[in-house]
Amino acid sequence: MFCPKCGGLLRAKEGCKGEFVCPNPKCEFEQSAKDLSKTAHAKTIMGKNKKEVEDCPVVDGIEGTMPKTNVPCPKCNHNEAYWYLRQTRKSDEPETTFLSCCKCGYRWRKY
């Protein structure tokens, strides 16, 4: 289970049965398992194959800190784009390069 305040992984409190605490010293979240189970949400991933991510957008505001490359934009034909890599498939397959046009912001990927 994860801390509802900071997202840290909760752990059992030492010496107390049924108590969970957040290991983040700045958070200090603490709750009983009984109370936590009322608000807990679970997510299950079923099956062996994961669906490929359809859209993996660049987080707004960080484009200026990303590396650039000279590649033509398919939309506006500007010759400069920001890029980053993501492992979107199995680990034995190559990473996918995601690109974002410096001029119009159009996003595409290169396999």
Secondary structure, DSSP 8 states (H G I E B T S, - for coil): -B-TTT--B-EE-TT-TTEEE-S-TTT--EEEHHHHHHH-------SS-----S-----TT-GGGS-EE----TTT--S-EEEEEE--S-TTS--EEEEEETTT--EEEE-
